Amino acid sequence: MKILDNLNTLWGDDLKQALQAGARLKIAASCFSIYAYEALKSELAAIESLQFIFTSPAFIADEATDKFARERREFHIPKLQRERSLYGSDFEIQLKNKLTQKAIARECASWIRRKAQFRSNATQAPMQQFAGVQNAEAEIAYMPLQGFTAVDLGYLCSDWLPAETAQAPLPLALNLESLYHQLLQTIAALPPRPDESPEAWLSRYEQLQQLQAEHTKIERQLHKEKQFKRKVTLNRNARQIQADIEQLLTEKA
């Protein structure tokens, strides 16, 4: 495993080495910027393909209007901001000021038509952001990511803390969906059960997160509760939830 801190070792430089001729690039991120394309233009021109999925809804026809109130979590990048980042994020303002945006956008659009496919996660289900490269020599995964911008590549400074992006071998997968599930299973530290489908595993993982949140809430209530009878009830509920958690963690259904 290799740590990329975007200070001493830049993700963009490492990605340039991995993007050999004929390589396949797969990215799941919150945003895509034409300035990231510009920074890697020579390398991206030689790859076979890019598969990109926006991890939150973006460029969806039935969501043409955007309201900040519809965002459910404050740490999500609002939809309108995600879409606007296509032609430069807030931290890429100095690149915007070079007045080359139109020319870069034209080159990037031509490249996208030839090499790239874009999809969007239209659900509210969370997605881990990552990038994967398949070339003639190796299969490489980068995670976690913030987005695919010049800032994330390490070529511009921002107010964000440096993301310690780890590099690890890319799991074998036949498609982007299968690759995503394998990476998510690794991050979540929840081993799949025998013959368990990705959908069933994801449902079990979501149930586990919900129960763990409920258990934490009850523990906080117990810490503050003073009535004995109420404590007995809370303890009973906590034991039941803990039993349900242990059942979800077992390798057998």
RARAZI-V175945 format. One record per residue. N is the residue number from 1. RES is the residue in one small letter. SS is DSSP state (hx for helix, st for strand, lp for the rest). Layout:
n;res;ss
N;RES;SS
N;RES;SS
//
This chain:
n;res;ss
1;m;lp
2;k;st
3;i;st
4;l;st
5;d;lp
6;n;lp
7;l;lp
8;n;lp
9;t;lp
10;l;lp
11;w;hx
12;g;hx
13;d;hx
14;d;hx
15;l;hx
16;k;hx
17;q;hx
18;a;hx
19;l;lp
20;q;lp
21;a;lp
22;g;lp
23;a;lp
24;r;st
25;l;st
26;k;st
27;i;st
28;a;st
29;a;st
30;s;lp
31;c;lp
32;f;st
33;s;lp
34;i;hx
35;y;hx
36;a;hx
37;y;hx
38;e;hx
39;a;hx
40;l;lp
41;k;hx
42;s;hx
43;e;hx
44;l;hx
45;a;hx
46;a;hx
47;i;lp
48;e;lp
49;s;st
50;l;st
51;q;st
52;f;st
53;i;st
54;f;st
55;t;lp
56;s;lp
57;p;lp
58;a;lp
59;f;lp
60;i;lp
61;a;hx
62;d;hx
63;e;hx
64;a;lp
65;t;lp
66;d;lp
67;k;lp
68;f;hx
69;a;hx
70;r;hx
71;e;lp
72;r;lp
73;r;lp
74;e;lp
75;f;lp
76;h;lp
77;i;lp
78;p;lp
79;k;hx
80;l;hx
81;q;hx
82;r;hx
83;e;hx
84;r;hx
85;s;hx
86;l;hx
87;y;hx
88;g;lp
89;s;lp
90;d;hx
91;f;hx
92;e;hx
93;i;hx
94;q;hx
95;l;hx
96;k;hx
97;n;lp
98;k;lp
99;l;lp
100;t;lp
101;q;hx
102;k;hx
103;a;hx
104;i;hx
105;a;hx
106;r;hx
107;e;hx
108;c;hx
109;a;hx
110;s;hx
111;w;hx
112;i;hx
113;r;hx
114;r;hx
115;k;hx
116;a;st
117;q;st
118;f;st
119;r;st
120;s;st
121;n;lp
122;a;lp
123;t;lp
124;q;lp
125;a;lp
126;p;lp
127;m;lp
128;q;lp
129;q;lp
130;f;st
131;a;st
132;g;st
133;v;st
134;q;st
135;n;lp
136;a;lp
137;e;lp
138;a;lp
139;e;st
140;i;st
141;a;st
142;y;st
143;m;st
144;p;lp
145;l;lp
146;q;lp
147;g;lp
148;f;st
149;t;lp
150;a;hx
151;v;hx
152;d;hx
153;l;hx
154;g;lp
155;y;lp
156;l;lp
157;c;lp
158;s;lp
159;d;lp
160;w;lp
161;l;lp
162;p;lp
163;a;lp
164;e;lp
165;t;st
166;a;st
167;q;st
168;a;st
169;p;st
170;l;lp
171;p;lp
172;l;lp
173;a;lp
174;l;lp
175;n;lp
176;l;hx
177;e;hx
178;s;hx
179;l;hx
180;y;hx
181;h;hx
182;q;hx
183;l;hx
184;l;hx
185;q;hx
186;t;hx
187;i;hx
188;a;hx
189;a;lp
190;l;lp
191;p;lp
192;p;lp
193;r;lp
194;p;lp
195;d;lp
196;e;lp
197;s;lp
198;p;hx
199;e;hx
200;a;hx
201;w;hx
202;l;hx
203;s;hx
204;r;hx
205;y;hx
206;e;hx
207;q;hx
208;l;hx
209;q;hx
210;q;hx
211;l;hx
212;q;hx
213;a;hx
214;e;hx
215;h;hx
216;t;hx
217;k;hx
218;i;hx
219;e;hx
220;r;hx
221;q;hx
222;l;hx
223;h;hx
224;k;hx
225;e;lp
226;k;lp
227;q;lp
228;f;hx
229;k;hx
230;r;hx
231;k;hx
232;v;hx
233;t;hx
234;l;hx
235;n;hx
236;r;hx
237;n;hx
238;a;hx
239;r;hx
240;q;hx
241;i;hx
242;q;hx
243;a;hx
244;d;hx
245;i;hx
246;e;hx
247;q;hx
248;l;hx
249;l;hx
250;t;lp
251;e;lp
252;k;lp
253;a;lp
//
